Amino acid sequence: EEIKTKLGKLAEETFAEEFSKKGGAQIVTTPGPDVLRLSSAIVDLWPRAVDTQEPGRSYTFTTSAGSAVLYAELRDSETNQLIGRVVDGREARNSGTFRWTNSVENTAEARAMVSEWARILRKRYDALRAQPAAPATQ
């Protein structure tokens, strides 16, 4: 649960940072006209080595820190109309050899994964903004 909470906070901060830079979206917390709602969840979280902080020396060696899947939806905040959906699974870097895996390694790999997801979401958001508006129907 602690890992899920930390990863959720990291994702929220990273997504907000990515979306607000370089002429991006203004981040708001209430629905309104011209407001999109981004909902996301990190599912299938599988850390390979979790520090237990138990007394004594213990080392865990893995080829990868773990994996996770991002599920995100973009909706109109007033009508709840689905605009887009992204599902993306990531595996932490695989070194091909065993290496010592601990909370520092896990955190670095989580940051890399979340940063890539933020870039993907921003790219999709920018592509949506670049599309011409659909003509109004009578």
N, C-alpha and C positions, 0 to 999 in steps of 0.2 A: 504493500500500500504506500509506503514511503517513496519507493521508486516511481510509482504511478503519479503521485502528487508532484514530485520534483520534475518529472518529465512534462507533465501538463503545464506547470508554471513556466518552464523553459520554452515550451511551444507557444504559449500565449504571448510571452514577451518577444520571442523571435519573430512570430508572424506579424505582430503589431509594428515592430521595427522595420521589417521588410516592406510592409504595405504602405508605411507612411513616408518612406524616403523617395527622392527623385520624382516629385510631382505625383505621388501616389494618393491613396485615399486618406481622407481625414478619419481618424478612428473615433467612433462614438459608441455609446452603450445603450441608446434608445432607438426604437424604430421611427421612421419618418419618410417623407418623400425623398426619392433619390438615395435611399439608404439600403445597402445590401447587408444581409446577415450571413456571416461565415460561422458555420458550426463544424467542429472537428472532433475527432476522437482517435486516440492511438489504441489500436486493438492488436491482439496477438503479440503482446510484448513478451519477449523471451530473453532475458539477460542470461548469459552463460555462466557468469561467476559473480556472486553477490558477496560483498564483504559482510561477514557476520559480526565482526568486532568482538569476537570471543577471545578470552585470554589464551595466550600461547601463540606459537608461530604456525601459521597455516598459509600455504601458497597454492594458488590455483593457476594452472596453465591451460590456455585454450588457443585456438587459431583465430577466433573471432569473439568479440564481446557480446554478440547476440543479434537479435533481429526484432523488427516491429513493423506494423502496417498502419498507415494513416488513412482514415476515412474522413473526407471533408465534403460539405455541401455549401453552395452559395445560393441564397434565396432572396427574393424581394422581401424586405422587412415588413411591408404592409399587407401584401397579398399572400405571402408565403409560397409564391410560385417558384418552383425549382429552376435555377438558371444553369447550374453546372454541378458536377460531382467528380471528385478525384478519389481514387483508391490506389495507393502506392505502397508496396512492400519494400523494405530495405533490410539488407544484411550489413552489419558493421564490417569494416574492412577485414578481409581475410588475409593474414600475413603468409599463409602457406606453411608456416612453421609454428610450433607452440611458443607462446610468450606468456609472461606473467600477466594475469588479468586481475585488476583490482578496481576499487571505486573511482580512482583517478582515470584509469583507462576507460571504464564504462562511461563516465561523464563526458570525456572528450569524444568518444564515439557517438554518444547521444546528441551532443551539440552538432556534430557533422551531419547526422541524419536529419535533425530538425531544421538545420539551416538549408539543406537541400530541399526539404519539403516546402519551406517558406519561399524559396526561389521558384519552385514549380508552381505553387499557388499564385504567386505574383505574375509569373509569365502567363498563366491562363487568364487571370484577371485582366491584364493588359490587352490580351487578345480579344476578350469580350468587349472591352471599352472601344477597341479599334473597329469593331463591326458597325456598319451603318444601322441606325434604328429601323425597326420594322415599320412599314407604313400603317397608319391608323386605319382600322376597318370601320365601315359605316353601318 
